Every structure is written in structure tokens, then in C-alpha cells.
């Protein structure tokens, strides 16, 4: 349960910071500089510590936490709901929406 809360919290923090600080800051740059800076940030975040340690690890840990509490009906339901929200709402949106856009920007020659 602690690993689930920690990894999901870390991922949430990264996504929050990206939304409220990184992207607004990049948005002040001219287009060419924006694309170049974004490409560098995207390459940097694609590392095993973030991908496996928090982003995918968070999904594994919330599902494992739910499974570990399957005998406790109320807690299991809450953890199963949290797992669904994380897997669909965070991972699903990121993989289906953001990653393809990031890949398109990675292909831009600046």
C-alpha cells in the first residue's frame, strides 16, 4: 500500500508540475525553441527510473494493493476503483493521447 501511494504520488507530482510550470514556461518560448526544449525534456523523462519506477510501477502497485485486500470488501472496492482511475485515467490518457503527440514533436527537425 505504501509503494502504491508513493509511486502514484510521485507520478501525480510530475504531471502536476509539468502542467502548471513546465508547459507554461515552455509556452513563452518562440516555436523553434519550444520544440527543441520540449524534445530535450521528453528524452530526459523517458528513463527507467520514471517509466518503471513510478509511472508503470504505480499501476502495478495499486493493482497489487487492491489484490492484497480482496478479503476486505470495502477497502478492496476503494482500491479497485483507484486502480481503475489510475490505469485508465492516467496511463490510458497518457499512452493514447500524450505519447503520440510527443512522438510527433520528437520527429520535428529544428
Steps between C-alpha positions, in 0.01 A plus 500: 500500500786737582669432165173563319446833674862605452529414131160640407577813703832547322335457160226744596760753609689473173181539298381792713832681472512434126152651459534806722869589466687327218250544215408861588871581516567333168197677356680832540775390261499559125377193310842370393636529855183345643533192280871464574451535877201266499696237310779518760253470789320210333827314449596562863173371646520181296727328750461175693466668840194697389347248260546184710549648843200729515275510193465126432599409853210703632255299293649171615502608864139627508377179339710296744365701794145430388574131457662482843180635658248292305374343824406843638204589281482875570872564472525277193229700322676828571836366387348339191337833411828684558677245281248550220529878521879485489528239225231652277515866594874545537666226300226470237481872428879533501560203269210572262518878496826650618755244379393519134519881513842483666619259231384739228691784665807277536503458120505875435838613369602825665 
